[in-house]
């Protein structure tokens, strides 16, 4: 799953068949195959028995990697137990910015514990015709390969003549080919029907929320604005969504200083939509200037900021100045119905 954000959840239904007669235990493990950041410490994994409706495991992937789950299976009169599970993986809403642009690969394993291997029922004793047919196909393939190699070896030996070095090498190659085919068939049978099941490379990747304000340039560069009572200045600036997720944003002032601030009024607008209008100090509130429109990934909004000096400002503000930082904060839109920042 790619582009995961806090609050996202993915699930998969899995069926694992265990052929046995006696009671035994099955181990379930989530092996973290690779990650640059400890995303497995944040990803929550939940295992639910779909038949019983019970929760078998609930915790982080990292915890299951360190301490595998053990499930006890009772005696099976029919020789078969079926594990019908739903495995859910969630990036909780509490996940922080440190998990942005992270990736985690997980291998899921089901295995019979070593002490219970003898309790497994050999597949050929269960009457499963599909298994018998597959094993027969594997055996025929191995024999066919042996015959093909042997015929090739005979073709390089002249009839009635003693075997040359080339002929002997060809026969040896045929024998090695047959052995290789038999080993391959045995390996395939073990991989398909051994006491271990592996679901490899479940990949989880998180998305990003990244916002850019005016390309990093100040909206009002120092020394460029001189105001008198009743005058104003307007500047255009941009807000761009550089992340992978749609977002909402808000603007505020920070680190404001200088004696001119009480005499100033500010208007922030997005087209005809006025996001903020009021005194300079009012824009210092984090919730004073919030956009109601979603900013899609890759989208750029063009806004205007107007600063006006009140007409009634007296001589006390002569030669006064003000400095401030204009800041923007973004939050994901998905899984955020309340638009909380």
Beta strands, then each sheet from edge to edge (+ up, - down):
strand 1: 9-18
strand 2: 24-35
strand 3: 43-49
strand 4: 55-60
strand 5: 69-73
strand 6: 81-91
strand 7: 103-112
strand 8: 196-205
strand 9: 211-213
strand 10: 232-241
strand 11: 247-257
strand 12: 264-270
strand 13: 273-279
strand 14: 289-290
strand 15: 300-309
strand 16: 323-332
sheet 1: 1+ 6- 3+ 4-
sheet 2: 5+ 2- 7+ 8-
sheet 3: 9+ 10- 15+ 12- 13+
sheet 4: 14+ 11- 16+
end
